[in-house]
Amino acid sequence: MTVWKVAANPKWRILRKLVYVCMALAFGGMVCLITGNLWVKASMGKKIIEGEGWSKLPQMDCILILGCGLRPDGEPTQMLRDRLDAGIALYQAGAAPKLLMSGDHGRVQYDEVNRMKQYALDQGIPSQDIFMDHAGFSTYESMYRARDIFQVRQMIVVTQEYHLYRALYDGNQMGMDTWGYPAKKVTYGGQRTRNIREVLARNKDILYCLFRPKPTYLGEAIPVSGDGDATNDKK
């Protein structure tokens, strides 16, 4: 088939248009991802504090520590230990009177939050000052539940810096005065993959904060100003 016949074939013209449309959509999608990622980072960068920056803040309701997994033996991963150490240090310094541990306890055999609480208890933190959010299945859900279940209005969130931007965006979009404190700066294995995934997650949470889907579980309010033992599920 000669070139002019191929060009004149309606099927080829349709195929060429489809290719152009797909290329345009792919380019547009990439631009949206990059723009969303930059927006979250740029808008939340000034809400990340380090050192004694917390001392310039008004009294916070709590320090929220976000879960990030347990090892096969049930102990916190290194990333989680670093978050816990940073959050506990803030509590001991007087940055807030309560700790809120938010993580995945959706299965009997997998329980982030009780292990997080035990880690804090081992550091001498009183049990009544430690709240557990057993249904913090995602960053978005942790923030939603912090506001609606635990009645948080002002808090410091502790996680790794790459994750802080999204956590802060979610919290502030929920109407809370949310500040971020980064855990110890360490390069963990697989960080490049996490960074790529985080770009997608930031854009996902922009949509979540826009449309506000309810979290997996809600329930009766347990104000973080009260007794953390109200969240205990074990005797």
ABEGO torsion letter per residue (X at the ends): XBAAAAAABAAAAAAAAAAAAAAAAAAAAAAAAAAAAAAAAAAAAAABBBEAAAAABBBBABBBBBBAEBBAAGBBBAAAAAAAAAAAAAAAAGABABBBBBBBAABAABBAAAAAAAAAAAAGBBAAABBBBAABABAAAAAAAAAAAAGBABBBBBBBAAAAAAAAAAAAAAGBBBBBBBBBBBBBBGAAAAAAAAAAAAAAAAAAAAAGBBBABBEBBBBAABBAAAABABX
